[in-house]
Amino acid sequence: MLRAAAATARTFEVMDRADALELLPETYARALTLRGRGASPADIAGELDIVVEAVPPLLRIADAKLARLLRERPPGRSRGQAAHESAT
């Protein structure tokens, strides 16, 4: 039973991360996705058509933006719902 609960929690975590990635600007989302697939900084630079020296700072910014989205989005609620509730 505990294994099923842990698997469910991981599934929700992955879905939340996937949803948050979709909200990022495309370059950040692509960089994080490529890194997640094991791409090297040189590969990421080539895919994004940027210099390889720009990859580490790009990934730091992308990580920060993703972390912020994940912190701000309570599970099961869209960003629009959260914004509406905080405005009222």
C-alpha positions in Angstrom: 0.0 0.0 0.0 2.8 2.4 0.8 4.4 1.7 -2.5 1.2 2.6 -4.4 1.0 5.9 -2.4 4.6 6.7 -3.2 4.1 5.9 -6.9 1.0 8.1 -7.0 2.9 11.0 -5.3 5.7 10.7 -7.9 3.2 10.7 -10.7 1.6 13.9 -9.4 5.0 15.5 -9.0 6.0 14.6 -12.6 2.7 15.9 -13.9 3.1 19.2 -12.0 6.6 19.6 -13.4 5.4 18.8 -16.9 2.6 21.4 -16.6 5.1 24.0 -15.2 7.5 23.3 -18.1 4.7 24.2 -20.5 4.3 27.5 -18.9 8.0 28.5 -19.3 9.2 30.4 -22.3 10.2 27.9 -25.0 13.9 28.3 -24.7 14.0 27.6 -21.0 11.7 24.6 -21.4 13.7 23.2 -24.2 17.0 23.6 -22.3 15.6 21.9 -19.2 14.1 19.1 -21.3 17.3 18.5 -23.2 19.3 18.5 -19.9 16.8 16.0 -18.5 17.5 13.7 -21.4 21.2 13.8 -20.7 22.3 16.3 -23.4 25.7 17.9 -22.8 26.0 21.7 -22.7 27.5 21.6 -26.2 24.4 19.7 -27.4 22.0 22.1 -25.7 23.9 25.0 -27.2 23.7 23.5 -30.7 19.9 22.8 -30.3 19.2 26.3 -29.1 21.7 28.0 -31.4 23.5 29.7 -28.6 27.2 29.7 -27.5 28.0 26.9 -25.1 29.1 29.5 -22.5 25.5 30.7 -22.3 24.1 27.3 -21.3 25.0 27.2 -17.6 23.5 30.6 -16.8 20.5 29.8 -19.0 19.9 26.6 -17.1 20.2 28.4 -13.7 17.6 30.9 -14.8 15.4 28.2 -16.2 15.7 26.2 -12.9 14.8 29.2 -10.9 11.7 30.0 -13.0 10.6 26.4 -12.9 11.0 26.3 -9.1 9.0 29.4 -8.7 6.2 28.1 -10.8 6.2 24.8 -8.8 6.1 26.8 -5.5 3.3 29.1 -6.6 1.0 26.4 -8.1 -0.9 24.5 -5.4 -1.7 21.0 -6.6 -4.9 20.7 -8.6 -5.2 24.4 -9.3 -4.2 26.3 -12.3 -2.2 29.5 -12.2 -5.3 31.4 -13.3 -7.3 30.0 -10.3 -4.6 30.9 -7.9 -4.3 34.5 -9.3 -8.0 34.9 -9.2 -8.2 33.8 -5.6 -5.4 36.1 -4.5 -7.0 39.0 -6.2 -10.3 38.6 -4.3 
